[in-house]
């Protein structure tokens, strides 16, 4: 197998504040030629002549199937329809939708038009939606009738529904009109789209500070998708016989990129599920013989612990791909026992990074051996370094530090926020993730935690993710989150918010003893608070700031 030299030492220009040498890590896979001069839609449909009659979108709600030819034709029509509606090049449309075929079609149609899509969680409050509409400058919102009430105070924005529209709203069929004139389609095909034009505007999850619009370009997303699924030995091997589960929300960049766009590029069928419900998931997986199941840790946990799982034949699954939060070795072991035929592995992403930084090499066409708990290896055609957060000096293998990435896939910047952009991307083009990790002797990346989430006990650093992995391994605990609580003697102590498993009578003392037996003194849990649910972003990441705010407000008193 062709393997590149993975680690390079580069001499920096004189006058840098960090050390003279930067240790750079690269993929074990060789770099490839990426056609990132193409608009995103052209890249996704580059092989359309070979796959036009193959299934593209399978609607899990009703079984309706659209072929690749139908999806491409409809997306071009939507591009023409947006133009007729007055949506211009570089204008923004908002997709306020659950997982539906219309989400995929509207996103691709906006790409054809040269417009920008910003997606939002349909369960946002009216105020949250209004903030994103205002910040992004969206001119059109595509949604469902049940969400229209939340939009009534948003001025001068057209509202379109994919179902029966209330008075004053447009219907999605106005965009998908198949009687579009040939010259209108020719106009769409002739739109000049530059590689650096923005195509997607996700809002970063807000787990550190306020949400900001992340500008992802055609070039950036093409590069990111190619880093995953292109090449003779793709890092993530999808093919046209695959049926890929799309149950995680499309308004999240992980799903949009690593499921939707990667599947389109590979010519695979995408099984769209509107929401996670364990029995529906198991039934549809069996019915459509799902081969690739991208999930997040809470779903992995639900699948592994569900008694229903034994009733279904899930042997078609060849890849179980986890992202958005660390999975943990213990949970990996449980899942491997339940899905012996599946390759289980993780990727590591961050919206601003386009979003994929690292991908498990056991997903490759010619797979590599990997270690449990690793988050993959840096993607090809990119560079990674690990730096000391204090000095900025690059660190050798097995030394934890801040993860930095550089490559064509990273964001152009934050919308209308040059200061935040400059804090995140330095003058040499390195994106600073705020995540702490290390690269081991086999090029594998291990995430320790986020810089801002580390608990400082008398100067010792405590990583919440490590304690959460221990807690989740206990059979009486269904979910857990660990955050710092202020303490006069230690500065901060780790405390746990815990959701008990059904029928469990576990006590605070039992949990504290369970953890104490397995960790050094300064990592011991100081308090345990029992709650009904752990607050999480749609991606599955724990909203630690909500828990810290609870403590600051005097919880549980």
URTA-V67861 format. One record per residue. RES is the residue in three letters. OMEGA is omega in radians with two decimals (* if undefined). Layout:
RES;OMEGA  RES;OMEGA
//
This chain:
UNK;3.14  UNK;-3.12  UNK;3.10  UNK;2.93  UNK;-2.97  UNK;-3.03  UNK;3.11  UNK;3.02  UNK;-3.11  UNK;3.08  UNK;-3.13  UNK;3.02  UNK;3.13  UNK;3.07  UNK;3.07  UNK;3.13  UNK;3.13  UNK;-3.04  UNK;-3.07  UNK;-3.07  UNK;3.07  UNK;3.11  UNK;-3.07  UNK;3.12  UNK;3.13  UNK;-3.14  UNK;2.97  UNK;3.13  UNK;3.13  UNK;3.01  UNK;3.14  UNK;3.01  UNK;-3.13  UNK;-3.11  UNK;-3.02  UNK;2.93  UNK;-3.09  UNK;2.93  UNK;-3.06  UNK;-3.10  UNK;3.13  UNK;3.12  UNK;-3.12  UNK;-3.07  UNK;-3.08  UNK;-3.10  UNK;-3.02  UNK;-3.08  UNK;-3.11  UNK;-2.98  UNK;-3.01  UNK;-3.07  UNK;-3.12  UNK;3.12  UNK;3.13  UNK;-3.12  UNK;3.04  UNK;3.14  UNK;-3.10  UNK;-3.10  UNK;-3.04  UNK;3.11  UNK;-3.12  UNK;-3.09  UNK;2.99  UNK;3.10  UNK;3.09  UNK;3.12  UNK;3.14  UNK;-3.13  UNK;-3.13  UNK;-3.13  UNK;-3.12  UNK;3.14  UNK;3.09  UNK;3.10  UNK;3.12  UNK;3.06  UNK;3.11  UNK;3.13  UNK;3.09  UNK;3.12  UNK;3.13  UNK;-3.10  UNK;3.12  UNK;3.06  UNK;-3.07  UNK;3.08  UNK;-3.13  UNK;2.98  UNK;-3.08  UNK;2.95  UNK;3.11  UNK;3.02  UNK;-3.13  UNK;-2.94  UNK;2.91  UNK;3.10  UNK;3.12  UNK;3.04  UNK;-3.12  UNK;3.10  UNK;-3.11  UNK;-3.09  UNK;-3.13  UNK;3.12  UNK;-3.13  UNK;3.11  UNK;3.10  UNK;3.10  UNK;3.09  UNK;-3.10  UNK;-3.03  UNK;3.13  UNK;-3.05  UNK;3.06  UNK;2.94  UNK;-3.10  UNK;3.14  UNK;3.12  UNK;-3.11  UNK;3.11  UNK;2.99  UNK;3.00  UNK;3.10  UNK;-3.11  UNK;-3.14  UNK;3.11  UNK;-3.11  UNK;3.12  UNK;-3.09  UNK;3.09  UNK;-3.12  UNK;-3.10  UNK;-3.08  UNK;-3.08  UNK;-3.10  UNK;3.14  UNK;-3.08  UNK;3.05  UNK;3.07  UNK;-2.99  UNK;3.02  UNK;-3.09  UNK;-3.08  UNK;-3.13  UNK;-3.02  UNK;3.14  UNK;-3.11  UNK;-3.04  UNK;-2.97  UNK;-3.13  UNK;3.13  UNK;-3.05  UNK;2.94  UNK;3.06  UNK;3.10  UNK;-3.14  UNK;-3.09  UNK;-3.13  UNK;3.09  UNK;3.05  UNK;-3.05  UNK;-3.05  UNK;3.00  UNK;3.12  UNK;3.08  UNK;3.13  UNK;3.09  UNK;3.07  UNK;-3.07  UNK;-3.13  UNK;3.09  UNK;3.10  UNK;-2.99  UNK;-3.11  UNK;-3.08  UNK;3.12  UNK;3.12  UNK;-3.13  UNK;-3.11  UNK;-3.12  UNK;3.09  UNK;3.08  UNK;3.11  UNK;3.09  UNK;3.14  UNK;-3.12  UNK;-3.07  UNK;3.14  UNK;-3.12  UNK;-3.13  UNK;-3.13  UNK;-3.13  UNK;-3.08  UNK;3.07  UNK;3.13  UNK;3.11  UNK;-3.10  UNK;-3.10  UNK;3.06  UNK;3.05  UNK;-3.05  UNK;-2.81  UNK;3.10  UNK;3.10  UNK;2.93  UNK;3.09  UNK;-3.06  UNK;3.10  UNK;3.13  UNK;3.11  UNK;-3.11  UNK;-3.07  UNK;3.08  UNK;-3.03  UNK;3.02  UNK;-3.13  UNK;-3.10  UNK;-3.11  UNK;3.06  UNK;3.13  UNK;-3.10  UNK;3.14  UNK;-3.14  UNK;3.11  UNK;-3.11  UNK;-2.90  UNK;-3.14  UNK;3.08  UNK;3.13  UNK;3.06  UNK;-3.09  UNK;3.10  UNK;3.13  UNK;-2.99  UNK;2.96  UNK;3.06  UNK;-2.95  UNK;3.06  UNK;-3.07  UNK;2.91  UNK;-2.99  UNK;-3.09  UNK;3.07  UNK;-3.10  UNK;3.05  UNK;-2.99  UNK;3.12  UNK;3.11  UNK;3.05  UNK;-3.00  UNK;3.10  UNK;-3.13  UNK;-3.12  UNK;-3.07  UNK;-2.93  UNK;3.08  UNK;-3.03  UNK;-3.04  UNK;3.12  UNK;3.11  UNK;3.13  UNK;-3.14  UNK;-3.08  UNK;-3.12  UNK;-3.13  UNK;3.04  UNK;-3.13  UNK;3.10  UNK;-3.04  UNK;3.03  UNK;-3.07  UNK;-3.12  UNK;3.14  UNK;2.99  UNK;-2.88  UNK;-3.09  UNK;3.08  UNK;-3.14  UNK;-3.11  UNK;-3.12  UNK;-3.11  UNK;3.10  UNK;3.12  UNK;-3.05  UNK;-3.05  UNK;3.14  UNK;3.13  UNK;-3.14  UNK;-3.12  UNK;-3.12  UNK;3.04  UNK;-3.03  UNK;2.98  UNK;-3.02  UNK;3.14  UNK;3.13  UNK;3.05  UNK;-3.13  UNK;-3.13  UNK;3.14  UNK;-3.08  UNK;-3.06  UNK;-3.06  UNK;3.07  UNK;-3.11  UNK;-2.99  UNK;-3.09  UNK;-3.07  UNK;-3.00  UNK;3.05  UNK;-3.11  UNK;-3.04  UNK;3.12  UNK;-3.07  UNK;3.11  UNK;3.10  UNK;2.95  UNK;-2.97  UNK;-3.10  UNK;3.12  UNK;3.04  UNK;3.10  UNK;-3.12  UNK;-3.09  UNK;-3.14  UNK;-3.03  UNK;-3.07  UNK;3.14  UNK;3.07  UNK;-3.10  UNK;3.12  UNK;-3.09  UNK;3.13  UNK;3.12  UNK;-3.12  UNK;-3.09  UNK;-3.03  UNK;-3.11  UNK;-3.00  UNK;2.96  UNK;3.13  UNK;3.10  UNK;-3.08  UNK;2.89  UNK;3.10  UNK;-3.10  UNK;3.08  UNK;-3.05  UNK;-3.05  UNK;-3.11  UNK;2.95  UNK;0.06  UNK;-2.90  UNK;3.07  UNK;-3.07  UNK;-3.11  UNK;-3.14  UNK;-3.10  UNK;3.01  UNK;3.06  UNK;-3.07  UNK;3.10  UNK;3.00  UNK;-2.92  UNK;3.05  UNK;2.97  UNK;3.11  UNK;3.12  UNK;3.07  UNK;3.10  UNK;3.13  UNK;3.14  UNK;3.12  UNK;3.13  UNK;-3.13  UNK;-3.12  UNK;3.14  UNK;-3.14  UNK;3.12  UNK;3.12  UNK;3.10  UNK;2.97  UNK;3.10  UNK;-3.07  UNK;3.00  UNK;-3.08  UNK;-3.11  UNK;-3.00  UNK;-3.07  UNK;-3.13  UNK;3.13  UNK;-2.99  UNK;3.09  UNK;3.14  UNK;3.02  UNK;3.07  UNK;3.14  UNK;3.07  UNK;-3.14  UNK;3.14  UNK;3.08  UNK;-3.10  UNK;3.10  UNK;3.13  UNK;-3.09  UNK;-3.05  UNK;-3.03  UNK;-3.08  UNK;3.01  UNK;-3.14  UNK;3.04  UNK;-3.13  UNK;3.07  UNK;-3.13  UNK;-3.10  UNK;-3.13  UNK;3.13  UNK;3.10  UNK;-3.10  UNK;3.06  UNK;-3.03  UNK;3.13  UNK;-3.09  UNK;-3.02  UNK;3.10  UNK;3.07  UNK;3.11  UNK;3.05  UNK;-3.12  UNK;-2.95  UNK;-3.00  UNK;3.08  UNK;-3.13  UNK;3.13  UNK;3.07  UNK;3.07  UNK;-3.06  UNK;-3.06  UNK;-3.14  UNK;3.10  UNK;-3.09  UNK;-3.09  UNK;3.06  UNK;3.12  UNK;3.07  UNK;3.08  UNK;3.03  UNK;3.10  UNK;-3.01  UNK;-3.13  UNK;-3.11  UNK;3.09  UNK;-3.13  UNK;3.11  UNK;-3.10  UNK;3.12  UNK;3.07  UNK;3.11  UNK;3.11  UNK;-3.13  UNK;3.14  UNK;-3.07  UNK;-3.13  UNK;-3.14  UNK;3.12  UNK;3.12  UNK;3.10  UNK;-3.10  UNK;-3.10  UNK;-3.14  UNK;-3.13  UNK;-3.05  UNK;-3.13  UNK;-3.12  UNK;-3.14  UNK;3.09  UNK;-3.10  UNK;3.03  UNK;-3.14  UNK;3.14  UNK;3.10  UNK;2.98  UNK;-3.11  UNK;-3.11  UNK;-3.07  UNK;-3.06  UNK;-2.99  UNK;-3.02  UNK;3.07  UNK;3.00  UNK;3.09  UNK;3.02  UNK;-3.06  UNK;2.91  UNK;-2.98  UNK;2.99  UNK;-3.14  UNK;2.97  UNK;-3.13  UNK;3.06  UNK;-3.09  UNK;3.09  UNK;-3.05  UNK;-3.09  UNK;3.10  UNK;-3.10  UNK;3.13  UNK;3.14  UNK;-3.13  UNK;3.13  UNK;3.14  UNK;-3.14  UNK;-3.07  UNK;-3.12  UNK;-2.96  UNK;-3.06  UNK;3.05  UNK;-2.97  UNK;-3.02  UNK;3.10  UNK;-3.10  UNK;3.13  UNK;-3.10  UNK;-3.14  UNK;3.03  UNK;3.09  UNK;3.13  UNK;-3.11  UNK;3.14  UNK;-3.11  UNK;3.06  UNK;3.14  UNK;-3.11  UNK;2.97  UNK;3.13  UNK;-3.13  UNK;-3.08  UNK;3.14  UNK;3.13  UNK;3.08  UNK;-3.05  UNK;-3.09  UNK;3.08  UNK;3.14  UNK;3.10  UNK;3.13  UNK;3.08  UNK;-3.13  UNK;-3.13  UNK;-3.14  UNK;3.06  UNK;3.10  UNK;0.15  UNK;-3.09  UNK;*
//
